[in-house]
Amino acid sequence: MDGKEHFSYKAICPGCGEAALSVEELYDEIPGLGRAVLVSMRCAKCGMAAYHEIPLENRGIRKVEFRVSEEKHLTARVIRSPTGMIRIPELGLELSPGSRPVGFVTNVEGVLQRFLDVAEQLAGTAEGPEKEGAEMAIRRIRSAISGALPFTIIIEDDLGNSAIIPPD
C-alpha cells in the first residue's frame, strides 16, 4: 500500500442541520507538509462546502524566509499550516492563525492576493486615515504582485508544517 487512506461518510451539516453532508477524508504524504489529512465537505441540501488540510506531524518550530526579487519568484509554492504565521515586513503585512485557523496551499502571488482582497474591502468601508492607509497598502501590494517591489515572505510555524518551495 502507498500510505494513502480514503474515507467517505455522511454527517449532519452544521449549516442546515440535515444529514446531507458528504465528507471525504484522504490521508496522504504531502510534499512540504508531511503526513496530513485532506478533508472535503459538501452539503447536498444547502450547498455549504469546506476544505481543510490538517497536518498530522509536529516537526518542531520552523521559520522559513524567501526573498522575492523577480517575477518568477511569485510562483513559489506556499504551504501554510493552520499554525503558521505569514509576514511580509516590507509591506507591513501579517497573517496570524486566529481563533479558527485553516491551512492552505497557494503561491506567493496568491498570498499577496489574499492581502489585497482584505485591503480592498477595508478601503471600501473605512474613512479618513484608515482609508488612506488601506489605499497605500493596495498600491504597495499591487506593485509587489507586478514584480516591481522586492520583498521577503516569512512563515513561522510552531509545529513546523509550513513551507515555501521555490519555483526551481
N, C-alpha and C positions, 0 to 999 in steps of 0.2 A: 504494500500500500504506500502511496506517495505522501502520507501525512495529512491529506485533506479529509475532512469530515463534513458532511452536509446534513442539515436537519430542516424539515418543513413542518409547520403545525399551524393551527388556528388558535386565536386568542380573543379576549374581549378588547374591543377598540376603546382607547382612552378618550377618543373624540366623540363617539356617538353611543357607546355603551353596548353595542351589538357584538355578537360572537362572529364577526365577519373580518377580523384582522388576520391576514395571511402573513406569517413570519417565516423568513428564510435565514438560516444561520450557516455560514461557511467558516470552518476553522482551517487556517492555512498559514503558511510561512510567507510573509510579505517582505519583499526586499526593502531594506532600510528601516523596517518596523519590527521584524521578527515574527514570532508566533502571535496570531491575532484572530479574533472572530469578527467577521463582517456580518452585520445584521441588517436585513432589509425588511421593512414592514409596509403593508398597504391594505387599507380597508375597502372592501367591495361595496359597502353601504355609503359611507360619507366621503371617500376618496383621500382620507388622511394618509400621508406617506412619510416615512422617515428612513434614514440610512445612518448607521453608526459603524465606525471602525474602532474596535476595543482591543488595545494591546494586552497580551497575556503574560508579558515578561517585565521584570524590573531589571534594567541594565545599569542602574546606578545613575547618579547625577551626570548630565551631559550638557555641554554648551557647544553649539555649532555656529560658526561665523562664515559668511560667504560674501565676498566683495563683488558687487555688480558694477562693472566698468565698461561693458559693451553690450550691445543689443542682444547678442546670442545668450548672454547670462540670464536674461529674463525667462528663458525656457528651462532653467534648472528646476528639477522636481523638488517640491517642498512637502514633507510629510510631517504634519503636526499632530501629535497625540493629544488626547484630552488634558494631559498635564503639562503641555508645552506652552511657553510664553514666547511670542514673537515681538521683536523690537527692531525698528529701523531708526537709529539715533539721528541721522542727518535730516530726517523728515519729522522727527518728534512723534513717531507713531509707536503704539504698543497695543498688542492683543493679548490679554491675560485670560487664563482658563475660565474664570467666572463661576457662578453657582451651578450652572448646568452645562459643563464643558463638553464639547464634542471635538473629535479629531477630524482631520480632512487631509486629502491629498490633492495638490494642485501644482502650479508652478509659481515662480517668483512674480510673474505678471498677474496671476490670479490672486495672490496675496495683496498686491497693490490695488487691484480692482475691488477687493473687499473693503479696504480702507477708503477708496474713492467713493464707493456707494454710501458709506456711513457719512462721509464729509458732505456729499451732495444732499443727503437727507437733512443734515444739520443746517446747511446753508439755506435750505428751503423753508425752514421753520424758525431759525434764530433771528435775532435783531442786534443791532449795534456792534460792539466789539466781538461778540461771539460769532456773528455772521461774517465779519471781516476776517477773523481767524480761520473759519471754515473755508472761505473763498481762497485764502492764501494757501491753505493745505491742499485744496483742489488743484491749484496751479502747480504746486510742487510735485504732487503725486503724478499728475499728467506728464510733467517734464521727466520724471523718473520712468514712467511707462514708455515714453518715446525714446528712451535711451540717452537723453541729453544730460541727465543728472546722475552721476555715480553715487552709490550708496552701499551700505553694509546691512545685510539682513542677518539677524542673530536669533537663534532659538535656544532657549534654556528650558530643560526638561528634567524635573526631579526624578523621573523613572527612566530617563534615557531612551525613550522610544520615538523621539522625533529625529528628523534628519533632513539634510539638504544634499541632493545628488546633482553634481554639476552636469551640464549638457554633454560634456566629453566623455 
